[in-house]
Structures are given as C-alpha cells and as structure tokens.
Amino acid sequence: MLDILIKNATYFDEDFQLTTGDIAIKDGYFVTYDGQEAAQSVVASDKTWLPGLVDNHIHISQQFLQGQLLFQRPIVWQRINVPFEAALDEALVQLSTKAAVATMIKNGTTSFVDSGCPKALAMVEVLDELKIRGHIGYQTADLIPFETLKTTPKAAFDRNLELIKVLKDNPLIAPILGITTLPATTPALQENVLLYGKEQQVMTSCHMNEYESEILTTIVETGLRPYEYLEKIGAMHAKFLGPHSLFLSENEKTIIQENQSQVVHCPFSNSAKGIPETDALLARQIRTYLGTDGAGHGGLDMFREMRLFSAKMQLHAKAKGDYALVNTRDILKMATTSVEPLLGKIKVGYKADLISLDTNNLDYLSGKVDENTLIEIAKGGHVNDSIINGDCVMRDRELLTIDEDRLKADLQAYQKQVKTAVTV
C-alpha cells in the first residue's frame, strides 16, 4: 500500500516543465503508481506541485535577529550576530528552532543546512518532533571574545564526536562540522574540525570569501587565499560546503572544482557585499546552491531569494555585455537541490519532499503558470501543502507537526526577553 497518492496532479517534472500525472509516495520516496491503494489521498485541484525548496545556508539560532541587520555596517557577524548568540540559553535556542522551522515550512522550505548553533544538541529533539530535513552543527571559534561561545580544539573535537553519535541513525537530521571563519579560528581548531569531518566523511563547512577584508586577513596570516589555505592543510573534499564564496580567484575556482566541493550564495544577505560569478561556477560544473543566511537577512522566503538572485544575475550579465548568464532552470535547481542526495526532482527513486502552490490565486491568473512563474510571481505565502520524507507536515496552510497557536503564545511570552537579547 502507498503512503500518499496525489491523483491527476499538475506538477513540475525533473526538467521543470509542467506536466500532469499521478504522484505516488511510499517509505519516503517517490515510487511508480500501478493502481495501488493509498493510506492517504491528496486533492490536487487548483494546486501546482514542485520539489521542496532547500535553504542551504541558514542560522536557526539567529531567528530573533529578524529586522535587526538591515543597513548595519560590516562586519555584521562580529558586531551583532556572535554577541547575540553568546547570550542565548537552551530554552531560547529551542524556541528559535521552532519559530524558524515553522516559518520555513510555511514558506515552502523542506530541507535546510544550518551554519552552526551554540547549543546544537538542544535542537535535535525539536527538529525530530517537527519532521523537517536538515543538517546541524556547532558554532565553532576560538579567537572570539565571548566565553560562552569560545571553544578549544579538544572541546570542539569531543562535542563533534558526540553530535555524530547522536545523529548516526537519525532519518532526517545529519551532522555538519564547521568553523565560523578562518580569521576567527586557530590552525589547531581548523584541523580538529575540518580534517576530522573529512575523515568521518560527513559534511564540513566554513564561511568563505564573504568579505574582502577577511580574505586579506587570511592572505596576511598565511600567504594564501582562503580556499588555497584549506587545500594546503588538506581540508578540501567533495563534502565541503563554502557559504557565500563571493570573491574567488581563478585558482580558487579550480580548487573547488577539482575537489568537487560545493558553494552557497545568499542573494539578499550578499547584496551589500558583492555579486558572485555564478555563471563561471556552473560552467565548471561546481555544485552551487542558494540560501537565506537566516531570518536576520530579510526572512526565510526562498522564492524571494530566487527572484533577487535572478535580478542580480541580470545586472552581472549586463556588466559583462550579455543579457543572460544563467537561466531559470539553473536558479530553480540551485534552490531545490542540496548537499543531501536525491532531492530536487519529483521522480521515481528520489526523496519525497514536495510542496504545492495555490495557483488559483489571483497572482497567477493573468498569465500561464510555468517555470518563470516560480521565480517572478511565486512567494512563500502561496504555499499550500508541504510533504517531507513522505509525511504531510502542512495541509491547506495548516501546520501539522507544530501547534501554531501555542508557538505564537510562546513567542509573545518570550518577547520581552528576546527584545532585551537582540538590542543592537
């Protein structure tokens, strides 16, 4: 018996072409429909289905920084983000996690990659309950002036070992071992985290080439650009993820390509920093994704990130005397694929993460619905249903794994404490 059957569904196929057919789900995967009965049938009328969106770079523990970072002078993470996280207790981390996940699901995100939480283990129980797919790890640095966040190479190793053990058999949540930045960490910590992660064949990560000043600091301290330095110490591999990666030399692009590593761009967050050469990365077949960089950078709507990224790429093309250097399908793939394999397609054998849009909405009725519509018109508020790993977590915009009224009440109760914590 099937778990879910969506009969006569209108959906975007693996090439993001609109088609009609039956979508069958069993044991968390899309399967062939041969007339089997299903435990649950979903009404498909007035809905258009597509693969779930993936936020490949988010800071869940910074959820309450929403609205705090716009037009702030750099370097924001040093002045605001890290001091804020240093003040978080476990209860606020868990509340932040619930708020972030609820917001992601409401906006069509079915999977995420978190870039480090000061209390990563506190997130696990909440994430298991809410049934979202993701990667989590610790916020790791030893050259910062906040004792509640500052760690040592030995302590970082021990807690990463524990995290890997805790998540070993978790069906949805996997570990990612990361450091904050190269300038915020010592060589000993970098090696203890990144090389251990590589040895264990788990995802590793570091904020890369986000600010020109940080690149210069790395050059002064090591004589090498950031990716060159990671290559020298043996930290580059196919499961390394480099969020931002805005200012890359040709040699750094080659290092990323030869190691089959992966990068993430965050369009809204990166707007005041620079425009990435995504066309050059895609030409080298470098796996390139999109992320929000967390609620503090304009919210968690990945449709908005796609739309803004499209505009930035048009500006980038014009500056190079062209009109289009990436296309719609490139952008959609960047927003629906991830470090997690077998995501991004409604196709037999792929993981059953998908969402529906209410395309009977007035916004869609003035023209045809196609792949361009997903970037130009769609937004998080249009998402109607969400299925993650074959489980329906939102139906007709009602969250099924989260008590939304209770969450709202908890957020209101914490409001005074939250406002005190995020004063900037």
N, C-alpha and C positions, 0 to 999 in steps of 0.2 A: 504493500500500500504506500502511496505517496504521502509526504507530509503536507505539501501545499500544491495546489493546481490553480493556475490562472488561465482560464479558458478564453480563447479568442482575444488575446492580449495584443495591444498595439505597443511595440517596443523598438528600441534601437538595437540593431544587431551588432556583431563584432566589428563591423566597419562603420558604425554609427549611421547606418541607413535605416530609415523607418520601415518596419515590416509588421506583419500580423501573424500570430500563431499561438500555440499553447506553450506555457512555461510550466515545466514540472520540476519539483524540488523534492529530494529525498536525502536524509542524513547530511544535510548542509551543503549539498551540491546540486547543480542543475543536471537533470537526467532526461533521457528520452521518454516521451509520452507515448504509450502504446494502449491507451484506453483504461489504464489502471484507475481504481478508486483512490480518493484522497481524503485524508483526515480533515483537511480544511480547504475550502474553495474560496477564491477571492474574486469579487466582482470587478471586471476590467473596464466597464463602460466609462467614458469620459476621462480616462486616465491614460497616460503615456508612461511606459516603464523604461528605465535606463539603469546601467550599473551604478551601485552606490558610490558616492564621492569619497575621496580619501584626503584627509588633512595630513600631509606628510611632514609638517613641522608645526607643532603646537606646544604651548606652555600651559598645561592644565592648571598648575598651581598659581598661575598669574591671572586667573579668570577675573578676579576682583580689581584688576588694573584697567578694566574696560573704561574708556573715556579719559584715562589719566596721561596718555603718552603723546597725544596729537600735538605737533609743533614743539615738542620738547627738544632742546639742544642735545647733540650727541655728547658722550656715548651713553645712550639711554640705559642699557642693561647695567652699567656700572653705577650710575647715579640713582636709579629708581628701582629697577626690577630686582636686583640682588638684595638691596636693603629691605624691600618689601617681603621677599621670600624668607629672609632671615627672621622675620617677626611671626611667621606662621606657626601655629600649633597643629597637632594632628587633626583636631576637630575641623579647623578651617580648611585644611587640605582635603578632607573628605567632603565637606560641603562644596568646595570649589570643584572637586571632581564631579559631583552630582550635577552641579549647575552647568559645567562645561559639556558633559555628556548629553544632558537634556537638550541643550542648545544645538549641539552637533546633530543629533538625531532629527530635531525639528527642522534643521536646515539641509538635510539630505546626506550628511556625512555618516558613513557606516564603518569607517576604519580611520585610525589616527596613528601618528608616531610622535610621542611626547619627547621633549628635548631635555628632560631632567627635572625631577621634583626633589625637594629636600627630604621628603618622607615618602619614598616610593612605595614601600610596603603597605603604607596606610591606604593606598589607592586600590590595592588588589581586591579586597572584599567588596568594595563599592562597584568596581568595574565588573566583577563576576555577577553581581546582582543585576546590573543594568544591561548585560549581554551585548556589549559593543566589542568590536575587534580592535586590537591595538598593540603597540609596543611602548613599554615604560622603562625608565631607568632613573638614576640619581643625578641631581645637580652636583657636579664634582669639580672642585677647585681647591687649591691650597695656597694661592697667592692673593687672597681677598681678605679684607679686614673684618670679617664677620664670623665670630667664633661658632655660632650655631650652624653655619654652612661650611666652614673651613674643615678640610679633612686632611688626612695623611695618606701616603701611598699604601701603607699596611691596612689602614681602616677602610680605604676605598676598595682594596682587594677583597677584604673579608665580607663587606656588605654586598659586593657584586656576586661573590660566590654564593651567598645566601639567596640573593634575588634569583639567580639561575636555578637553584634548587627548588625554590618556592614555585616558580613558573614552569618547571620541567614538563609537567603533564597538563598544563592549562590549555584548553582547546582554543581559546580566543586571545589571550594576552601573552606576549613574548617579551623577553628582556632586550634592551638595547643599552650597551655600555658606552657612556660618553663622558667627555670632559667639556667644560664650559667654552673655553677658548685656549689657544696656545699661550698667549701672554698671561693668562690667569692661572697657569699650572706649571709645575716644575717638570723637568725631564723624567724624574723618577715616577711621578704620578702619571704622566702621559704614557709611559711604557707599561706601568702596572695595570692601567685601564685598557688602553687600546690594543696592546700586544696580547693581553690575556683574553680579551674578547675575540681577537683574530684566532688565537689558539683554540678557543672553545667553539669557533665557527658560529658565533652569534653576531648580530648587528652591532656595529660600533659607530660613533658619531662625534663630531666636533663642529662648532660654528666656524665656518671657513670663509675667509676673504670677504667679510661683510663690511668692514671699514678699512679705508686705505691706511689710516693711522695704525691699525693693528697689523696690517701687512708689513708696514715699515718697521714696527717694533720687532716682529719676527726676523726680518732681514738683519736688523742691527744686532739682535741677540744670537742668531745662528748663522748668518751669512747666506741664508736661503729663504726663498718664498715659502709660504705655509705648506702647500702640497709637496714641494721639493723636500722640505724638512720631514714630513711624515713618510715620504718614500725612503729617505735616508735611514730613519730609525726602524723601518720595516712595518709600519702601521697601515699601509695601504693594502686593501684587498677588495674582493667583489662585494662584501657586505659592509663596506664603509659608506656612510652617508654624510655628505657635506652640505648642511643647510646654508643657504644664501649663495655662496660661490659667485659673487658678482664680478670681481676684478681678477681675471685669470690670465696668466701669461700663456703663450703657445706651449711652452714646456709643461706647464701645469695641466693644460687640457690633455696633452699626450699622456701624462702620468695617470690621470683619471681614466682615460680611455684604455690604456694598457692593463690597468688593474681591474677593469670592468666595474669601477666604483660608481656611486650614484650621487646625484645632487638634487637640491630642492630650491626653488625660487619662491619668494613670498612677496607678491606684487604690491600690496598696499604698504606693508612694512618697509619694503625696499625702495619706495618711491622717492624718498629724500636722499637716498644713498647712491643709486646708480641703476642702469638698465643692463641686464645680463645679456651676453651673447649666446642666447639660447639656440639660435639657428646654427651656430658653429658647433655647439654641443650635440645637437640632434644629427648634424651631418656626420659626426664621428660616432654615431650610434651610442652615445652616452645616455644612460637611463636618467631622465630628468623629470622631476615631479613639481607639483605646486603645493603650497601650504599657506596657512594664515599667519603664522608666528604668534598665535594666541589672541585672546579677546582684547588685550590691550592695544592691539594694532588694527582696530576697526571692526572687530567682531569675528564671527566664525562661519560666515556665509561663503562657501567655496564657489558658488555661482558668481558672486561679486568678484572674487579673486580671478576667475577666468575672464570676466568682462574687462577688468582693469588690465590684466596681462595682455589681452588682445590689443587694447589701445596702446600700451607701451611698446608692443612689438611693431605696431604700425608706425609709431614715431621712430623706432630704431631702424625700420626699413627705409623710411623717408630720408633719414640722415645718411644712409648708405646708397641713396639714389635708386631705391627699389620701392615696390608698393606692398610686397608681402614676402616675408622670410620664413614664417611659419603659417600653418593653415588651421582651420577649425578642428580637424581630427587630431592634429598634434596636441592642441590645447586640451581637448576632451580626454585624450589618453593620459596627459600629464596629471589630470585631476581625478582620474578613476583607477589608475594603477599605482603600485606601491612597492616597497621593499618586500611585502608579503606576496608570495607567488599565487598565480591562478585567481587574480582579481581583475576586474575591469571589463569583463565580457559576459553577456547573457548567452552562454554557450555550454553545451553538454561537457561535463568534466571540470567546469570552473566552480569556484565557491559561490554559494547562493547569497550574495549581497546585492540587493537591488532596491530601488525606490520608484515611486510613481509621482508624476506631476498631474495636478488638476488642470488639464489643457482645455477644459470647458470654461476656464477663467477668461474674463474679458480681454486680458492682456494678449491672449493667443488667437482671438477670433478675427483679427484684422488681416491675417495672412496665414500661410501654411506653417505647419509645425515640421521643422527639420533640424539638422544638426546645428545650423547657425542660430536657431531659436534658443537652443540651450545656453548659448553664450550671450546673445543680445537681449533676450527677454526674460528667461527663467531666473527665479530667485528663491531663496530658502523658504519664503512664506508660501510658495506654490506647492511644496512637497506635501503629498497626501498620505502616503504609506511608506514604511521602511521595513525591509526584511534583512536580517543579518544572520549569516550562517544557517539559513533556513528557518529562523524564528522570526515571527512578526513582532516587531518592537514598537511600531506605531501604525495605527489604523485610523483613517479619516482624521488625521492630525491629533488623535488621542494617544498619548504615550502609554504603553502597556507594561513597561518594566519600571516605571517611575511614577510615584504618586505626585503629580504635578502640583496639586493644591498644597500638599504638605511641604514640598520643596519651596514653593513661594512663601509659605509661612515661615519656614526655617531661614530663608534669605532675609526676610523682613526682620526677624528676631535678631539676626546677626548684624543688621545694617549699621548699628552704632559702632560695634567693634570693627567692622570692615572699614567704615569711613575713617576711623582713627588709624587703622593699619596702613591705609593707602595714601595718606596725606603726603603731597609732594611739593 
